[in-house]
Amino acid sequence: MPTPLKAGEVLRIAIKSSGSSAKGNGSIYLADDLRLEGRLCALKEVEHDRTMPADLIKQTREQFLREAIVLARLDHQNLPKVSDFFSIGGREYS
């Protein structure tokens, strides 16, 4: 289980709440978008199991990237709007 982010921690956005919804190998956080003052967003964090073979980790990272790109292009009320995605220290964020 990944170490949860803490309230006030800053990645590309500021974590608003230390409370998160953990599911599988990831978590969802409430965050402030630092580029657009006053805009709250959800931050999806994915940490891959480091015991997986390197080729499988590479495949899951590529899948995460494809998912983020597709969601960023789509605009539908039932889909999350992705405005950014990035990696830090072996974790993926969108």
C-alpha positions in Angstrom: 0.0 0.0 0.0 1.5 3.4 -1.0 2.2 6.0 1.6 -0.7 8.5 1.4 -0.1 12.1 0.5 -0.6 14.6 3.3 -2.8 17.7 3.4 -0.8 20.7 2.2 1.7 18.6 0.2 2.4 20.1 -3.2 3.0 18.2 -6.4 1.8 20.2 -9.4 -1.3 20.9 -7.4 -1.9 21.4 -3.7 -3.5 18.5 -1.8 -6.5 19.9 0.0 -7.5 17.0 2.1 -5.4 14.2 3.6 -8.5 12.0 3.4 -8.4 9.8 0.3 -10.3 7.1 -1.3 -8.0 4.2 -1.7 -8.8 1.5 -4.2 -6.5 -1.2 -5.5 -3.1 0.3 -6.3 -4.2 3.9 -6.1 -5.9 6.8 -4.3 -8.1 9.8 -5.1 -7.5 13.1 -3.4 -9.3 16.4 -3.2 -6.8 19.1 -4.4 -6.5 22.8 -5.3 -5.3 23.5 -8.9 -2.5 26.0 -8.3 -2.7 27.3 -11.9 -6.4 28.3 -11.6 -7.0 29.9 -8.2 -10.1 28.5 -6.4 -10.5 25.5 -8.7 -10.9 22.2 -6.8 -10.1 19.0 -8.6 -9.6 15.3 -8.0 -6.1 13.9 -8.1 -5.8 10.2 -9.1 -2.6 8.6 -7.8 -1.4 5.2 -9.1 1.6 3.4 -7.6 2.7 0.2 -9.3 3.6 -2.9 -7.4 7.4 -2.8 -7.4 7.6 -6.6 -7.3 6.1 -6.9 -10.8 8.4 -7.6 -13.6 9.8 -4.5 -15.3 8.0 -5.2 -18.6 4.7 -5.4 -16.8 5.3 -2.1 -15.0 6.2 -0.5 -18.4 2.9 -1.8 -19.8 0.8 -0.5 -16.9 2.5 2.9 -17.2 1.8 3.0 -20.9 -1.8 2.0 -20.3 -2.1 4.8 -17.7 -0.7 7.3 -20.2 -3.2 6.1 -22.9 -6.1 6.4 -20.6 -5.1 9.9 -19.5 -4.7 11.1 -23.1 -8.1 9.6 -24.2 -9.9 11.1 -21.2 -8.3 14.5 -21.8 -9.7 14.5 -25.4 -13.2 13.5 -24.4 -15.9 15.8 -23.0 -18.9 14.1 -21.5 -20.9 14.7 -18.3 -20.3 11.1 -17.1 -16.6 11.0 -17.6 -13.9 12.7 -15.5 -12.2 15.7 -17.1 -8.4 15.2 -17.3 -6.5 18.5 -17.5 -3.0 17.2 -16.6 -1.1 14.0 -16.0 2.4 13.4 -14.8 4.8 11.0 -13.0 6.8 11.6 -9.8 8.9 9.0 -8.1 7.4 5.9 -9.7 3.8 7.1 -9.1 1.5 8.3 -11.9 -1.0 11.2 -11.4 -3.9 12.5 -13.4 
